Amino acid sequence: MNTVLDLKDVRLSLKGNAGPVEILRGISLTVREGESLALIGPSGSGKSSLLMLMAGLERATGGTVSALGQDLTGLDEDALARFRRGNMGVVFQSFHLIPTMTALENVAVPLEIAGEAGAFARAMAELEAVGLGARAGHYPSQLSGGEQQRVALARASVGRPKLLLADEPTGNLDTVNGAAIMDLLFGLRDRHGATLVMVTHAPELAERCDRILRLADGVLA
Amino acid sequence: MSLAWRLARRELRGGLAGFRILILCLALGVAAIAAVGMLRAAIEGGLADQGSVILGGDAQMNFTYRFASVEERAWMESHAAKVSEVVSFRSLAVAGEDRALTQVKAVDDLWPLLGSVGLEAGTLAEAFAVKDGLPGGIMEKVLADRLGLKLGDRFKLGTQVFRLGAVLLKEPDSATSGLGLGPRTLVRTVDLALSGLIAPGTLYETDYRLLVPGADLDALKAQAVAAFGDKGLQWGDRRHAAQGVERFVERLGSFLILVGLAGLAVGGVGVASAVRAFMEARVATIATLKVLGAEGSLVLRIYLLQIAVICGIGVVLGLVLGAGGLMLGAPLLAGVMPFPVSFRLYPGPLLEAAFYGAVTGHLFALWPLAQAVRQKVTALYRGTAARVWPKAVHLAAMAGLLALFIGGAVWFSGSWKLALGTLGGVFAALLVLALAGLGLKALARMLARRRFVDGRPGVRWALAAIGGPRSEALAVVLSLGLGLSVLAVVGQIDANFRASIARDLPAKAPSFFFIDLQDAEVQPFLAMVKGNPAVSKVETAPMLRGILTKINGVNARDVVGDHWVVMGDRGITFSDAPPPGTKVTAGVWWPKDYTGPAQISFAAAEASEMKLKLGDKLTVNILGRDIEATITSFRKVDFSSAGMGFVMAMSPSAVAGAPHTSIATVYAEGSAEAAILRDTSKAFPNITAISVKDAIGRVVDALGAIATATVLAAGAVLVTGVVVLIGGAAAGVPARMREAAVLKVLGATRGRILASFALRSGMMGAAAGLVAILAGAIGGWAVLRLVMDLPYRFEPWSALGIVLGGMVATLAAGVVFALAPISARPARVLRDAE
């Protein structure tokens, strides 16, 4: 199977008031096509930062990050944005829907940005797939937390990305809604054959993945 | 429809709530510029439409101290369909024991050739008609009231008695008269024959108004100047009927537009703050768009389009406010203007205002936009966006917009010096204010850790808020400080002006000028005033008026340009010996009883400005006759004391036989002035006394009107600053709400929290005020010393007012916007924040 993610000796340090803080200290790992990987560990261990590096949303201070054969460390912000189109879908704990757009428009945006035809028809189909066809005209503020995360899932998957990245997708949801979201996430992964990397605190969710990696203090345990 | 526009439209659907301050800031600046520009266009339009009426004819030939010769009159009659003669001079109107200086206009039966006279009642013919053997005269109401005259009452001009035939409301041709030293009296010239006022050598002007329908005015002017130009003829025609007014309006208009630009700069600070606040609220959206694959350029386009729409709304609102406000006030303004004003929609000034608004809006919005799109996604989500420089291409775009703005200001104002000077001043003030804002933050940070705040938590919170992250200090000091700075500069100039006129001049200025003394009257007049113990000094000198036409045979204006000495007629004296106190700085005065070729002694400072040398030959036209004289000496003349000062003094033989009168200055105690005026005008009815105090009062009044206009314009800048301030205070409400909630949880009372919020506002206002004082002092000094060549003295009261104003404005805004945070329930605020 092809390698989708290849990280070599990745380091990340951020400037803090009391000097630089080492977030990641030499992470090396590979993720293969179709695999699902759970990143677990205590708060502050660097899980989310590692996911952001994989998504090209954070820049490593050392080492290399390759996604789908592309070295991300050499790309500028705009090149990274272009690379994400159609290749990656990202789901956040806080949903990050655009408050001024309806659910349908939120889902259609990545297709519009990529200049793909039939953006709204495809967005509608994706919304229906997550059970929100009836709420297409609602704004984020008119949706519950679970519904907002379902819109975010539809938005992440509408472009048929090869790589799905999820940062604590159930962290802001209750148990029932959290379970429903996970079912949807894995359902989408299966339907589109995407590779999934997920950050989570919950062991039961992690166990649904093919592989679990534990981070502690910026290194793989 | 482009993707950027589709996404921009979706964001704008949410309404304009986040843009209120931005729209208001732009609208106010644009409104001020549009209103001033429209007013200027309306006045210029009025002058152009009504040029003939203002002038009183299609063309005018003016002579000084003489009537037109037979030859000149014949030329006029042969070229014009109608010719009307108007004589103007100053005199004293006397009614019983009351007397007042008046500008007399003596007219013929044809006046006015164009337009109509406004009288309180009756017709012009009825007003001038002879009744009970007395000819009629017409007075402005203010003059009739001062003399206590009712219709039919008697008054005297010189030795001629008139009856008050009507009260004057409006003259069609008053705008050509300039600043008069007294209110108007209208009489017929024929009725002055026995007044003794228009004698050879007395100071009067004659205007001949010509009706020449369809004539080529350029050709006519060329003919007239060729025939009579060397005899003192001054030509005017309807194309520039009121040149003084035109120049005044042009300069004042340019100045006001530039004050308006300063207002836009203040508004620009508000635009920048509003855009920054707007972008901060959109940080998550920008990050999400980037996550979904949007490049920086797409994000920039999405938000630039929104800014363009918002700027468009602000500009249109500003144009409606400015033009609409002016049109609403048109009837009132038209009533108080001494010249016709054509109020209508002028596209030029509106385009100018729209240009400034659009360019300013984009210029100030581009920086925060370009910064926001360069931020990393994770930094945006974490709310830890660092200060980044915009991309080079965006910096170049900002430089382009700035160049467009400056170029536009230079182009529209018509004076690159004024435009660049003002913009340079605004930029310098912004720089100083930015430094002051940063300095205030650093100082507050340092003081917050000092011992003296121990036990004073309110003070510590205030200092920490000013010095800490997300401090409002910079925005407040910039916006309010710039508004206050403009007001401070205007305040310092105005206060210095008034002070120099009211305080410095009268200390050494005479009480009266007496003009039109005939030779035979000089000695009896001197005997009378010198006999009065209240009189400390009297000076007399013979005087003629003449125009300096040529320097070494070349047209004087071609040599020295628009120097004031060659702009119109000047007083010329003659004397055997240097008058007492004269200081000859170069050359020698002519010998006593000198009868050789004409010699002239010239004022040293003016000679130096005009680059005249000893031995230069000047041609002076006196009463139509050219006299060529050689400069043989320079002398020091002090024009600032309002005493007697002549630029030119000639050897007596040069002007022998020319009709002349004498002028006298009388220095006396203030309490004796009324008696001196009464006694002299009774004994010498044809001479005219000009009270220096009254004349200065008229000048101060005129300056006061200009000062009011500039203070109003500066006030508009300040209002914009206050709007920016309010915007900043309103934007800070959520943060203060959380701060107040946490402080309440920790046990702080509402009073203590409010006091702390008020303290921080007051400190920021005081800092803005202090910088404004510095800017006012530097700006005032620069304008007075470098532009007007007047002395400058720091005026503390005006300055104190500025600091207090700044403190009160920020304090009020701070307190008003602190009320909601301190009254909100902490639990609700903290729950919402989670």
Interface residues (C-beta under 8 A of the other chain):
Chain A: M52 A55 L57 E58 R59 E77 D78 A81 R82 R84 R85 G86 V90 F92 H96 L97 I98 P99 T100 M101 E105 V109 P110 E112 I113 A114 G115 R155
Chain B: L3 R6 L7 R10 E11 R13 G14 A284 T285 A287 T288 L289 K290 V291 L292 G293 A294 E295 G296 S297 L298 R374 K376 V377 T378 Y381
